[in-house]
Amino acid sequence: MPTISYVNPLSELAGSQEGIAQAQQDNTFAEQLTQLAVLGYGDPYAARNILSVARAQMGNQLQREQFWLNVIKEEKDSMKKAWELIKD
């Protein structure tokens, strides 16, 4: 018999928020590498590449967070409608 697993949106939201925090730290590190590369320490192309990847990852995490916020909002609205139907 197949089982249907339930995805907890709150835990997914928490995971995405942790991902955002990590992406912000990665972005800060990448900016520091870029600044050092501008000053002549290190490879400027590699630093820019790392910075672009860090920013893309941060954008992906922000989209993931927004998705789970929308899922939670929809679930909350559907629960309100269900309670209204039960009351009637």
PAZAPA-4460 file (N, C-alpha, C; in steps of 0.05 Angstrom, whole numbers, plus 32768, in hexadecimal, padded with zeros to 4 digits):
% residues 88
    n_x    n_y    n_z   ca_x   ca_y   ca_z    c_x    c_y    c_z   seq   type   mol
   8011   7FE9   8000   8000   8000   8000   8012   8019   8000     1      M     A
   800E   802B   7FED   801F   8043   7FEC   8018   8056   8003     2      P     A
   802D   8063   800C   8029   8077   8021   802D   8093   8015     3      T     A
   801F   80A5   8020   8022   80C1   8018   8030   80D0   802E     4      I     A
   8047   80DA   8029   8055   80E8   803E   804D   8105   803E     5      S     A
   804B   8111   8055   8043   812C   8059   805C   813E   805C     6      Y     A
   805D   8153   804D   8073   8166   804F   806A   817C   8062     7      V     A
   8079   8180   8077   8072   8195   808B   807D   81B0   8081     8      N     A
   806B   81C2   8079   8074   81DB   806E   8084   81EC   8082     9      P     A
   807E   81EA   809C   808D   81F9   80B0   80AA   81F0   80B1    10      L     A
   80AE   81D6   80B0   80CA   81CD   80B1   80D9   81D4   8097    11      S     A
   80CB   81D3   8081   80D7   81DC   8067   80DD   81F9   8068    12      E     A
   80CC   8209   8074   80D1   8226   8076   80E9   822B   8087    13      L     A
   80EB   821D   809E   8102   8220   80AF   811C   8218   80A0    14      A     A
   811B   8203   8091   8132   81FA   8081   813A   820F   806D    15      G     A
   8126   821C   8060   812D   8230   804C   8138   8249   805A    16      S     A
   812F   824F   8072   813A   8266   8080   8157   8261   8089    17      Q     A
   815C   8248   8090   8178   8241   8096   8189   8243   807D    18      E     A
   817E   823B   8066   818C   823E   804D   8192   825B   8046    19      G     A
   817F   826D   804C   8183   8289   8047   819A   8294   8059    20      I     A
   819A   828C   8072   81B0   8295   8084   81CB   828B   8079    21      A     A
   81CC   8272   8071   81E5   8268   8066   81ED   8276   804C    22      Q     A
   81DA   827C   803B   81DF   828A   8022   81E9   82A6   8027    23      A     A
   81DF   82B3   803C   81E8   82CE   8042   8205   82CD   804C    24      Q     A
   820C   82B9   805C   8227   82B6   8065   823A   82B1   804D    25      Q     A
   8231   829F   803B   8241   829A   8023   8244   82B2   8012    26      D     A
   822F   82C3   8010   8231   82DB   8000   8245   82EF   800C    27      N     A
   8245   82F1   8027   8258   8303   8034   8274   82FA   802F    28      T     A
   8279   82E0   8031   8294   82D5   802C   829C   82DA   800F    29      F     A
   8289   82D6   7FFC   828F   82DA   7FE0   8295   82F8   7FDA    30      A     A
   8287   830A   7FE8   828D   8326   7FE4   82A9   832D   7FEF    31      E     A
   82B1   8321   8005   82CC   8325   800F   82E1   831B   7FFC    32      Q     A
   82DC   8303   7FF0   82EF   82F9   7FDC   82F1   830B   7FC4    33      L     A
   82DA   8316   7FBC   82DA   8329   7FA5   82EA   8342   7FAC    34      T     A
   82E6   834C   7FC4   82F5   8364   7FCC   8313   835F   7FCD    35      Q     A
   831B   8347   7FD7   8337   8340   7FD7   8342   833D   7FBB    36      L     A
   8332   8332   7FA9   833B   832F   7F8D   833F   8349   7F80    37      A     A
   832D   835D   7F86   8330   8378   7F7B   834A   8384   7F84    38      V     A
   8352   837E   7F9D   836B   8389   7FA7   8384   837A   7F9D    39      L     A
   837F   8365   7F8E   8396   8357   7F83   839C   833C   7F90    40      G     A
   838C   8334   7FA4   8391   831B   7FB2   837D   8306   7FA8    41      Y     A
   8385   82F4   7F98   8373   82DF   7F8E   836A   82E4   7F72    42      G     A
   835A   82D1   7F68   8350   82D1   7F4D   8336   82E0   7F4B    43      D     A
   8335   82F7   7F3D   831C   8306   7F3C   8305   82F8   7F2E    44      P     A
   830C   82E7   7F1A   82F7   82D9   7F0B   82EA   82C3   7F1D    45      Y     A
   82FB   82B5   7F2C   82F0   82A1   7F3E   82DF   82AE   7F54    46      A     A
   82E9   82C5   7F5E   82DA   82D3   7F73   82BE   82DC   7F69    47      A     A
   82BE   82E6   7F51   82A4   82EF   7F45   8292   82D7   7F41    48      R     A
   829D   82C1   7F38   828D   82A8   7F34   8281   829F   7F4E    49      N     A
   8291   829E   7F63   8288   8296   7F7E   8272   82A9   7F87    50      I     A
   8276   82C3   7F83   8261   82D6   7F8B   8247   82D2   7F7C    51      L     A
   8249   82CD   7F62   8230   82C9   7F52   8222   82B0   7F5B    52      S     A
   8231   829B   7F61   8224   8282   7F6B   8217   8286   7F86    53      V     A
   8225   8295   7F98   8219   829A   7FB2   8200   82AA   7FB0    54      A     A
   8200   82BE   7F9E   81E7   82CE   7F9B   81D1   82BF   7F8E    55      R     A
   81D7   82AD   7F7C   81C3   829C   7F6F   81B7   8289   7F84    56      A     A
   81C8   827E   7F95   81BE   826D   7FAA   81AD   827C   7FBE    57      Q     A
   81B4   8294   7FC4   81A3   82A4   7FD6   8188   82AA   7FCA    58      M     A
   8188   82B0   7FB0   816F   82B4   7FA2   815D   829B   7FA2    59      G     A
   816A   8284   7F9E   815B   826B   7F9E   814F   8266   7FBA    60      N     A
   815E   826B   7FCF   8154   8267   7FEA   813D   827A   7FF0    61      Q     A
   813F   8293   7FE6   8129   82A6   7FEB   8110   829D   7FDD    62      L     A
   8113   8292   7FC5   80FB   8288   7FB6   80EF   8270   7FC5    63      Q     A
   8100   825F   7FCF   80F7   8248   7FDE   80E8   8251   7FF7    64      R     A
   80F2   8265   8005   80E5   826F   801D   80C9   827A   8015    65      E     A
   80C8   828A   8000   80AE   8296   7FF8   809A   8280   7FF0    66      Q     A
   80A4   826B   7FE3   8092   8255   7FDC   8085   8248   7FF5    67      F     A
   8095   8243   8009   808B   8236   8021   807A   8249   8031    68      W     A
   807F   8263   8030   806E   8276   803D   8052   8276   8030    69      L     A
   8052   8274   8015   8038   8273   8007   8029   8259   800D    70      N     A
   8038   8243   800F   802B   8229   8016   801E   822B   8031    71      V     A
   802C   8236   8045   8022   8239   8060   8009   824B   8060    72      I     A
   800A   8260   8051   7FF3   8273   8050   7FDB   8264   8044    73      K     A
   7FDF   8255   802E   7FC9   8247   8022   7FBD   8232   8035    74      E     A
   7FCE   8224   8044   7FC4   8210   8057   7FB4   821E   806D    75      E     A
   7FBE   8235   8076   7FB0   8243   808B   7F94   824C   8081    76      K     A
   7F93   8256   8068   7F79   825E   805D   7F66   8247   805A    77      D     A
   7F71   8230   8051   7F5F   8219   804D   7F55   820E   8068    78      S     A
   7F66   8210   807D   7F5D   8208   8098   7F47   821B   80A2    79      M     A
   7F4A   8235   809D   7F35   8247   80A5   7F1A   8241   8097    80      K     A
   7F1B   823B   807D   7F03   8234   806E   7EF7   821A   8079    81      K     A
   7F08   8207   8080   7EFE   81EE   808A   7EF0   81F2   80A5    82      A     A
   7EFB   8203   80B6   7EEF   8208   80D0   7ED4   8217   80CD    83      W     A
   7ED3   8229   80BA   7EBA   8237   80B5   7EA4   8224   80AB    84      E     A
   7EAC   8211   809A   7E98   81FD   8091   7E8F   81EB   80A8    85      L     A
   7EA2   81E4   80BA   7E9B   81D3   80D1   7E88   81E2   80E4    86      I     A
   7E8D   81FC   80E8   7E7C   820C   80F9   7E5F   820E   80EF    87      K     A
   7E5D   8211   80D4   7E43   8213   80C8   7E35   81F9   80C9    88      D     A
***
